[in-house]
Amino acid sequence: MENIPPTQQALLQHTKRAVYQAGIWTTCHQAQQQTPTAEGCGWTLDAETKSWVPVWSSQPAAAKAVSELVKCACKSAAGCGGRCSCKKASWKCTELCSCKCEK
């Protein structure tokens, strides 16, 4: 997982955090700063802990997206049987599967 490059959405959230921080630094010489809220700037307020946490991405987790790329190797014309890796994992066969199961 560490070798997978970040998405454009992750870059966008990181850029928002960097711009927010740079905006604070540009006014650091002022005695009374009027800093805007961090909400929407790559940060979100955790209601439980009342602390700011970074928004890593606005896209769903990779596990959900990758599940759509599953491909079984069974070639059954009558339907998936016990050898189908999709069936064993309790997944529906995808369009990438070469079997004739329900998709």
PyMOL commands that set and color helices and strands:
alter all, ss='L'
color gray80, all
select helices_A, chain A and resi 8-26+62-67+85-88
alter helices_A, ss='H'
color red, helices_A
select strands_A, chain A and resi 43-46+51-54
alter strands_A, ss='S'
color yellow, strands_A
deselect
rebuild
show_as cartoon
